[in-house]
Amino acid sequence: MVGVLLGVTAALLWGTAGPFMRMADSCGITVLQVNLVRFIISSVVLLVVAVLFHPEAISPSRRERSLLFVLGASGMIMSALGLNVAFLHISVGLAMVIYYSAPCLVMAGSWFLGRDRPTRWQVSAFCMAIAGVWIAVGGARAMGTLDMVGLAGALTGAIGYALYILNGHYGTGKTAPFRSFLQTYLLATVMLFVMTFLRKEFTGLTGIPFRGWLVLGYLALGTSLIPFGLLALSLGRVSGSVASISTMGEVPFSMMWAWVICSEIPEKAAIAGGTLVILAIATLSLERSERVIQRKRESQTPTGKKTPGYLRKE
């Protein structure tokens, strides 16, 4: 129960990202500046944790120089920038529905990278998620609330998140998760420094009002480090599937916060599409959990002893 509550709390905090991004925009802070400050603060905190508890993670290994790792770090930036751009151009609810198609993109990437044969459950979930996004986008277009820049931003965010997750599963994150997490943040921060320098947006940081710095501080801690920490604690108490399902509350929570803070009522199509997307992700999580249980059963005899390898089902 505690693990589920931790996951739900993380989703509740993540859901505030849209309204607070709009607050930052009202203070004259650009999307690039927001994420540069967020990543700097997050990187500093992670470095302190590494120095105290995991000093070996500070030095990058050879695997941190791989193409998949670079794509993972680029994906983290794409995820952050794309979703923030979407929040400024389309409704928060619609942006989150499109963004939450990312798990199905991860599934498609796994088919390609892992050469895994998709199951009927996975194909059904993928089709359900695409249908949900289609309904949400079509409804917004019919209402005249669809903006192509916002749509492109949300899709970019979803693709970026998928790249980050794929690196965690097939790249460095599989064997050294904390090192991968730290090194990804550090590389992404360097990339953001370069992007901010090229766009000449460093000077704008000096004119940010005090209220703007408070908003930036919350975006860095309240929508990034703290919820990720809560998710890590949740994973220590419940399975990954249960934790994933508990964090899916981010979609309705984001709509709720947009309504409470910004007085933004989500489109009915976004609610319907979001429901389909959540059901698709739940289907994926439950199917994965059922597969793990089945494998455990197949590896044991009725007496509880392990089945010899030549008798096990592949």
Helices and strands as residue ranges (DSSP letters): H 2-14, H 17-26, H 31-53, G 55-57, G 62-65, H 67-89, H 92-99, H 102-113, H 120-143, H 148-170, G 172-174, H 177-198, G 203-207, H 210-220, I 221-225, H 226-235, H 240-247, H 250-262, H 268-298, G 309-311
